[in-house]
Amino acid sequence: MAEKLKVTLVKSPIGAIPKHRATVKALGLTKMHKTVELPNNDAVKGMVAQVCHLVKVEEV
């Protein structure tokens, strides 16, 4: 299993519900097509699963 996840914001959270907008912000994604590397743990995977329609995920 990979140690890190590369998460990229591919869809704007403007029309999303406030809880999903807050999750995107907590992941460190502030602008479209910004990519962040996050640890591959259960907390991050749960956050990514909640906003899977807004982000693209790759294992590093």
Secondary structure, DSSP 4 states (H G I P E B T S, - for coil): --SEEEEEE-S-STTS-HHHHHHHHHTT--STT-EEEEE-SHHHHHHHHHTTTTEEEEE-
